[in-house]
Structure formats: structure tokens, C-alpha cells
Amino acid sequence: AMIPAIWMGACQWERRPLLGGYLFGLGHFATTMLWLREIFVLVPLLLGGVLAIYPALWLWLSQSCYRNLLRSSKHDLEPIADPTRPQPRLSCPKALLLAAMISVCWIALEWARGKLLSGMPWNQLGISQWKQTGILPVAAIAGVSGISFIIIAVNADLAVAFSLYRQKYGWKSLTPLLLLIPVIALVTWAHVNSPKALETKDTIRIAAAQGNIPQIRIFTDKELQLSMEVYDQLSRDIIRKESPDLLIWPETAVPVSVIWNDAYRNMVRSLMADIQTPMLIGSIDYRRPTDKDPVETTNSIMQFDANGAHLATYDKIKIVPFGEFVPGESIFPKLADWFGMGRGLTPGKVPGVLNFEGRADLGVMICYEDAFSQISRQVTLRGAAILITVTNDAWYGETTGARQHMIHSIFRAVENRRPMFRSGNNSDSLLILPDGTLVEPLIDPETDSPFYRGAAVWSVPVFNMPGVTVYTRWGDWLPWLCIAGSFASLVYCLMRWFDRRRRLYAMTQPMGNN
């Protein structure tokens, strides 16, 4: 579906590639993130307007490469539409180079989108292939970027090949398809390195309670009481029925601190005294590093043993801009009043690895941290055998936001070849196996809706690990190669631009005496 954008924007004499790329990006991001209207009706348009900058830069750079490859330095000062001169043609080798340039520039800018200004890697191109088991193993080699590369390379190949075909090159029009060689090699490499089966050394039975409680910005005592009653009852019922090894409550299941709120703390103590089951609880926490420091508020996961003793806490590292903090609020405090959600959280500093009774290390993440592949990589490198995400997508109602969020978790499981367990507040509590298979999503038995109040138990395997994947070990090696290729493309375009300026300047100077 990117062929039209590449053909019209990069392979034609389009005068406004920045505008064309921007509208292309705005149309994509504003619609796929339409679920953010639940926060504020203009958020999809505003966020889409920022993220559209990346496709705009991509199309501009792609067209710059096309123009410079199409016309040699010997002829690039000649009139473009001079009927007395033969029209420039893109040679077959240069067409192959152009397809490569278009592809690497997309990957480099997609990587930059996930890093700059706090980062927003949501809905990378490769995410769209979450059901395609034939290419999903590529994520274990090159991450989502590897799958994005497959998509953009195929689209760029076909668009550039069509450009050659229109120039009547005949069978030579297929030259750009040589770029598919590294694509085929990448897919083959992924399948060769993908184990057919993993040996299970232990199984941990994990229960998740999904309250499906609507979210509001200002929580009242009535909503607080409802949340405690719902999670207390769901937990007692599932423990009595299934006797799991571990019980998990999602991110801010009850939106007060389980440590500092008396009513909540007493409810949890009473529950744990009865069920005698270890728990992970998503909770707000408060702390003051020293007496002179202000109180810090964190979004955390708290680990309790079967006797109710607090063992460890993980603080969310990647906090959400404008949801959990406002960029620049330390310099302009008024920004928090205008754009904030009524709280400014302090980010954690250490990746979350919690040991579960000596049986397995759990790599824990909170909310959209599972959209950032580097976080799951870090906990895996620290020894995590099971990845766990607790999340609260109830802010977005029954929209596609929760579904999109769950899809990102699939790639974290495949990239690191670890099972991923999700505990959601309103939907998509389930187990994801290392090959991307979804196991028993918690759904309404009558309507099959994922937006459901209930609890269930999953048997989560702990594998005899064959080691870490190529992606876990080497991370974003492919984006870095593409960044180098994009930088080379940019330098090439700049050198041609400076050379034209130099020759134009020389042509305008009067001829003087020697």
C-alpha cells in the first residue's frame, strides 16, 4: 500500500515532497490513533501532526535521492523540460540503489521516531504483520525493524521497477528486485535460527484478575470502594477454584497506593491472609529519598509473598508524556495545569526483574513500556525467563487502543523468545508464547468481547533457554546499518547540491583577465 506514496512522491517530479509526505503521515497516524480521542478529541490530530514529520522527511529525502540519481552531475544544470534534449532516464543499477536508499531511510526515521522526544514507536510498519507466521520469526533476528524493512523494501522495489518499465527497459525493469536478496536472506536466517520446540523445565500457574472498571480522572470514595470490592471478589473466587501459584493485578487496579492508603492496605492484608498466594500488584507509590527532597510519586509493581510481606518494587521507567508527566513542566510549571492529568510521576531507573520463589526471574513492565523493545531486551539480558506486562487501557474505553497495545506485546515475546503474560485492567489478559501464539485470551463467554470482568489461570512455561536471540544480544543492529545508509544518502545529496551551487556561481561570474 506504500507503492503509491513512493511512486508519486519519490519517483516523480513532485514539487512538494515534504507536503505530500506530511499529509500521507497525518492521514495514517491520525486515523490509527483515533482511539486517543477518549482523552481529548483533538489528541489524534495533534499527535498525528507531530509524527507526520517523519514520513515527510522520508519522502523528501527519497525524492532528493531520485533527482540526483536520475540526472548526472554533467547534465543536472540543463533545463528539465527541454524538448530538444533527450529526457533523463534512471539506469538499472541506479534504480536498485534508489530502492535501497528509500528503504533504509524509512527504517532510520522509524527508529528515530521511537527514540526522539521521549519516543513514540507505536504502530511501526512491521507491527501490521503480527498474524503472518511466515515472517514473524524475523523479529528474533532484527526486531520489528526487520519486518518493517521487508515491507518497505518490497514496496520500494515494485515502485522503482514500475518506473523503469515506463522507460521501456523491458526485462531489465526487474533489476530493483535484486534488493529482495537480503530480504530473502533475512527471512531464511530467521527460520534457520528458530528452534522447532523449546524444552519446558517448569510451569508456573499464573492468575490474572481483570476488573474492567471505567476510568475517570478524579477518583471518588465510591469508585475506590467499588474497585476494592471487585478485585477482592475476583481474587477470592479464582483462588478458591484454581489454586494458582501467583496472582497478578493490573496497573493501578485500585488507583491509590497499596502501601499508604489505609483502607486499601487493610483490604489486601485481609485478602492475602485468606488466600495465602503470592501477588504482583500494580499500584501508585510514594517515597521521599531524603527529608529535604519532595515526595516522589511512582507508577509501580509491588511484589508480595504468600504471607503478605512486601518483597520488592519496580518503578515504571518509561512514563507517558502528558499522561504521567508534562515535558518542560520543571521549567514552566503552568504547563502541568494546562496539559497534565493531575499528577507528575517520577520515572524509575532500574529495569524490573523480580525473582519468583527461586523458580524463575520475571521481567516486569508497566503499560506502554512493552511498546519499547529495549526495555524487554534489558530484562531478558538480566535473566528474565518470563515477561510480564500489567496495563490499564480502560482510559480508552472499548476502542482499538487496547488491541493495538496487545499486538505490540506479541513482538516482545518473539524478539526475546520468552513467554509474555499480560494482565489488563479492562481487556486482553492472556498468554503469548515465544512464537507469537495467543493462548486463551480472557473474553466474555457470551459475546466473545475482550472487554470483560473476570479472572482466569494460565499455565506459563519456563523453558530451558537455548540462550538469547540475535536481537536480544545485538539489539537494533539493522536500524544502525540503515542510519549509516541514510547518512550516506544525505551526504550524497548535499554534495550534489553544493556542487550545483558552486558551478552556478562560477557561471554567473564575469570573465576577467588572467
HELIX and SHEET records of a PDB file:
HELIX    1   1 ILE A    3  ALA A    5  1                                   3    
HELIX    2   2 ILE A    6  ALA A   10  3                                   5    
HELIX    3   3 PRO A   17  THR A   32  1                                  16    
HELIX    4   4 LEU A   34  GLU A   38  5                                   5    
HELIX    5   5 VAL A   43  LEU A   51  1                                   9    
HELIX    6   6 ILE A   53  LEU A   70  1                                  18    
HELIX    7   7 CYS A   92  ARG A  113  1                                  22    
HELIX    8   8 LEU A  116  SER A  118  5                                   3    
HELIX    9   9 LEU A  125  GLN A  129  5                                   5    
HELIX   10  10 LEU A  136  VAL A  138  5                                   3    
HELIX   11  11 ALA A  139  ARG A  166  1                                  28    
HELIX   12  12 GLY A  170  LEU A  179  5                                  10    
HELIX   13  13 LEU A  180  VAL A  192  1                                  13    
HELIX   14  14 ASP A  221  GLU A  242  1                                  22    
HELIX   15  15 ASP A  262  ILE A  275  1                                  14    
HELIX   16  16 LYS A  334  PHE A  339  1                                   6    
HELIX   17  17 CYS A  367  ALA A  371  5                                   5    
HELIX   18  18 SER A  373  LEU A  381  1                                   9    
HELIX   19  19 ALA A  394  TYR A  396  5                                   3    
HELIX   20  20 GLY A  401  ASN A  416  1                                  16    
HELIX   21  21 VAL A  470  TRP A  474  1                                   5    
HELIX   22  22 TRP A  477  THR A  508  1                                  32    
SHEET    1   A 6 HIS A 310  ASP A 315  0                                        
SHEET    2   A 6 GLU A 296  PHE A 304 -1                                        
SHEET    3   A 6 MET A 279  ARG A 287 -1                                        
SHEET    4   A 6 LEU A 246  TRP A 249  1                                        
SHEET    5   A 6 THR A 200  GLN A 210  1                                        
SHEET    6   A 6 GLY A 454  PHE A 463 -1                                        
SHEET    1   B 6 GLY A 352  PHE A 356  0                                        
SHEET    2   B 6 ALA A 360  ILE A 366 -1                                        
SHEET    3   B 6 ILE A 386  THR A 391  1                                        
SHEET    4   B 6 MET A 420  GLY A 424  1                                        
SHEET    5   B 6 LEU A 430  ILE A 432 -1                                        
SHEET    6   B 6 LEU A 438  VAL A 439 -1                                        
END                                                                             
